Structure formats: C-alpha cells, structure tokens
Amino acid sequence: MGFMMSLIKNKLTMVLLIIVAFSFAACDGGKGDYNPADEKVVGETIAELTLPPHVPAPIDPHRAATKQIVNMEVLEHEGEMMDGVTYTYWTFGGSVPGQFIRIREGDEVEFHLKNHPDNKFAHNIDLHAVTGPGGGAASSFTAPGHETVFSFKALNPGLYVYHCATAPVGMHIANGMYGLILVEPKGGLPKVDKEYYVMQGDFYTAGRYGEAGHQPFDMDKALEENPDYVVFNGSVGAIAGDKALTAKVGETVRLYVGNGGPNLVSSFHVIGEIFDEVSVEGGDMINKNVQTTLIPAGGAAMVTFKVEVPGSLHLVDHSIFRAFNKGALGSLVVTGDEDQVIYSGQLEDKVYMAEGGRSLTLPSAKGSNEKLAGSKAERIKMGENVYKNLCQACHQPDAKGMKGVFPPLAKSDYFADDHNKAISAIVHGLSGKITVNGEIYNSAMPAQALSDEEVANVVTYLLNNFGNKGGEVSPDQVKKVRASGSAGNGGH
C-alpha cells in the first residue's frame, strides 16, 4: 500500500512539473531561450521617425536585429494651444508629443540628441525603454548648440514613454517634452489596417482656459496639479475636425496611446467602440473587451478594435470635464456602409407622459400628433422648455456658450441673417471651424433627435431672446431644411 501511494505521489509530481514547465514556455512567447542581449546585430540604418498622429511602418517580422541610428532634435518654439491662444512649447522633433520611434527587440540603438543653437535651455532624454542610468538621461545632457550620443540595447518589447529629465523635470515635461518609443517583439505585432499615435498631456497656463493671447507656464498651478488644458497631441482640436483620424468600416485600428502627464492619470475611452484588446500599460498582458483603460502619467497602452459601423467616434479622457471643458477630445471618422443589425440609428421619437400617460409617435417629416404652438408667443414658451432641457447644458443658461468650446447663441451673428443655419445645426449637426461673433470655434455638435415642431420652437425662442434680432421659424421651414441636407439661404 505504501509503495502504491509513493508511486502515485511521484506521478503527480511529474505532472505538476510538466504543467509548470509548459506555463513558463507559454509565458516566454514560444521564444525558448532567446535572449535579446545575445542577438547579433546585422547592419545599420537610419531609424524612421514620424510626427503625430502618424507612426512608422511596421517592422518586417523576418528582419534581423540591426543597429538603428536615431537622430532627434530639440526645438523650443511658439505654437497654438487653441484658436487665439499661443504657448511656448519645448519639443522633441518640433511636435507635441515628440517623434514616434519604432524599433525591434534586440536592436542596438545609437541615439543622437541635438539641441538647436537658438534654444535657451539645456535638455536631455530619459527613454523608459532603456536599461541604464536615467534611461539615457545621465548620458544625454545637451546644451544649446551641442549634440550628445549614447547607445543602448532594446531588451524588452513594449510601448514606452520618453521624456526630458533635466531639472526642473516637471516643467520640461509640462512644456511638452515627451513621446513614445515602440519596441516590437521579435516576430512583430499582429497586422492591423490602421495605426495612430495619440498622447495626452496636461498644460498649466497663467490665463484660464480659452483666455486669448500668449500664455506662459504657471508653476503654482502645476504644483497644485490644476491644469487649464488637458489635450491630445499638444493642443485643443489636434485630432478633431479636418484633422480627425480616419478608418473604413471593417478595418482594424490600433492606437498607440501615451500619457505624458506630468500629473494626471488618463481614463482613455472611445465613445461608440469597445477595445477588442488592450495591451495593459504597453506590456505583455492583454485585456479583452475593455470600455475604458487607465493610463498612468508616464505610461502607455496599445488599444486595438475593429470598426463595424460608420460615424464619428470620439476619443476622450473619461474624466469627462477634461474632454468637454479642457480639450481632451478627438475624433475617429469611420466611413462605409451601415449595418442596421449592429446599430439601427433612431427608429422613432415619442412623447413620454409620466404617471399613466401614453406615448405618441412623432414622425418628424410626416406630420405629428404632438401639441402644436397656436401662436408665436406659445412657440417661444415651448421653445424655452426645449432649450432648458437640451441646450443650456452646453451653451449655458445665458446662451453665452463656453469660450473655445461651445459657441455663443446670445447676440449671435452666425444665424442672424440666415435662420436656416440654426435649423441645420440642430437637424444635421455641425462640425469643423465656424466663426461666431468674431471668434473661431472648431468642435462638433451631433444632430439632435427633435421633431420639426420642437426645432421651430427652440429656434424661435433663441431668435427672440438673449439679445438676438427676433423672428419666427415654422415647422414647414424646418422640414425643408431637413430634406435639403444643408442650411440654404433666407429664413427670416
């Protein structure tokens, strides 16, 4: 009996050892005893660097490890934070974030950091992909008009942040000195159709959000971690409007998302999509079917998803006031055929009457069973309810909007001489640059699910309040604009 028990224990031990060995082999990615430090380097090439939102071409999965020469120049220059607001950025390669670097596990990188002679400050670079003192910062302190060189071996695959680490470190990062370096694993990443580079940063300016003119860095706000701007790719609207990212229905998109900080954690989310896969913190761990992923300051993530239906998908920091009030808002515009099985669009609009009331269908273009305004005064009163329930959250109770984000409806010259512009913005939506009362706005307003009667009511309310010139809009006028697909002319 004792012999049999001993034999069973030995067999169980062998099975457990096999399972453990198999688990370690699986975690090793099937590379066996591969050690990138030992891989022989074959030849050399000048590394391709790209400005955001673009990334260099994927690395040939069959190529050997090579010597990659990276040439990066530091530039201090004035740029536009948003329309009418300028800021002095400190940059790697002239952009915020800095140029995207793409190399392969096992590559040897010879890094040349060049500080432009016209710059005022010394800078260096700390690459989180580097194993060594300061991530290279200890070897790259570079005065204006100088160039420093160091090299490193890419030992760990992943998506890594780089940034300046010259004192005061926080100030250098806050001025835009950060970027991403991708170290592809040996054998490459899975193929996708589109790849983009997006990096969040928080900026601290002497003036409040949207305050016009040149805005210097504010150290007190930075120490309090109270940014005026939280943006993607260095400025408000950098990946929105006519600069939006693009894809086609059926394509798979990979976003390389970083967070330069210097202070805030990002709750990265794409409205209208679910991430099929997230490479958590840019490393080997893959999470699937993710709605929102946390990206720490100084961290990164790779998110991959297939786009199934057309439309504008909005990229946001889901700490949501940052998106709509501080600038962390971008767009991925997807074109192609609709699939109403996946997403139907609005099927109907009903009036809901609480406490035992009944719902009535409101077909916008085919007449309506809803209560109709019997006079201009009644139309204005009903329009006030629509405005308070739907519009004032963005455009504010006084209709003065929010500078740089939501255009004013008070004393608005945008629709003063063409009421159809206001109608079209409501029924068709509005995106891209418009000028209102002498200021440029570049944001997006989605089409609203209102009946012709409701649109007529709210536009008439606006025309007769908030210092506007007066007038009345009829449901028939709304119907014509809805059918035309554009604002048209006239409408007084």
SULVEN-V518028 format. One record per backbone hydrogen bond with DSSP energy under -0.5 kcal/mol. CO is the residue of the C=O (numbers start at 1). NH is the residue of the N-H. Records with the same first field share a line. If there is no record, write none. Layout:
CO: NH + NH
This chain:
1: 5
2: 6
3: 7
4: 8
5: 9
6: 10
7: 11
8: 12
9: 13
10: 14
11: 15
12: 16
13: 17
14: 18
15: 19
16: 20
17: 21
18: 22
19: 23
20: 24
21: 25
22: 26
23: 27
24: 28
25: 30
26: 29
28: 31
31: 34
35: 38 + 39
36: 39
41: 43
43: 67
45: 47 + 69
48: 102
50: 100
51: 54
53: 197
60: 63
65: 42
66: 68 + 108
67: 45 + 69
68: 70 + 110
69: 47 + 71
70: 72 + 112
72: 114
73: 93
74: 116
75: 77 + 91
77: 89
79: 81 + 87
81: 236
82: 85
84: 213
85: 81 + 82
86: 215
87: 79 + 89
89: 77 + 91
91: 75 + 93
92: 95 + 99
95: 92
100: 50
101: 182
103: 184
104: 107
107: 109 + 154
108: 68 + 110
109: 111 + 152
110: 70 + 112
111: 113 + 150
112: 72 + 114
113: 148
114: 74 + 116
115: 145
116: 119
123: 142
125: 127
126: 128 + 163
127: 130
130: 132
132: 135
133: 136 + 138
134: 137
135: 127
136: 139
137: 140
142: 123
143: 146
146: 115
148: 113
150: 111
152: 109
153: 155
154: 106
158: 160 + 183
160: 181
161: 128
162: 179
163: 126
168: 171 + 172
169: 173
170: 174
171: 175
172: 177
173: 176
175: 90
176: 178
177: 164
178: 97 + 98
179: 162
180: 101
181: 160 + 183
182: 103 + 184
183: 158
184: 105
185: 188
194: 254
196: 198 + 256
198: 258
199: 233
200: 260 + 261
201: 231
203: 205 + 228 + 229
204: 218
208: 211
213: 86
214: 216
216: 206
217: 219
218: 222
219: 223
220: 224
221: 226
222: 225
229: 203
231: 201
232: 235
235: 238
237: 240
239: 245 + 331
240: 243
241: 244
245: 333
247: 335
248: 251
251: 307
252: 193 + 194
253: 305
254: 196 + 256
255: 257 + 303
256: 198 + 258
257: 301
258: 200
259: 298 + 299
261: 202
266: 268 + 295
267: 318
268: 293
269: 271 + 316
270: 273
271: 314
274: 276
275: 289 + 290
276: 289
277: 304
278: 280 + 287
279: 282 + 302
280: 283
282: 159
285: 280 + 287
287: 278
290: 275
291: 270
293: 268
295: 266
296: 299
299: 259
301: 257 + 303
302: 279
303: 255
304: 276 + 277
305: 253
306: 308
307: 250
311: 313 + 334
312: 314
313: 332
314: 271
315: 330
316: 269 + 318
317: 323
318: 320
319: 322
320: 324
321: 325
322: 326 + 328
326: 230
327: 232 + 237 + 329
328: 317
330: 315
331: 245
332: 313 + 334
333: 247
334: 311
335: 249
339: 342 + 343
349: 362
350: 352
351: 353 + 360
352: 354
353: 357
360: 351
361: 369
362: 364
363: 366
367: 366
375: 379
376: 380
377: 381
378: 382
379: 383
380: 384
381: 385
382: 386
383: 387
384: 388
385: 389
386: 390 + 391
387: 391 + 392
391: 394 + 395
392: 396
395: 401
396: 399
399: 409 + 410
402: 405 + 406
405: 407
406: 402
409: 412
418: 421 + 422
419: 422 + 423
420: 424
421: 425
422: 426
423: 427
424: 428 + 429
425: 429
426: 448
430: 445
432: 443
434: 436 + 441
436: 439
439: 436
441: 434
443: 432
445: 430
448: 450
451: 455
452: 456
453: 457
454: 458
455: 459
456: 460
457: 461
458: 462
459: 463
460: 464
462: 465
463: 470
465: 468
466: 411
474: 478
475: 479
476: 480
477: 481
478: 482
479: 483
480: 484
481: 485
490: 420
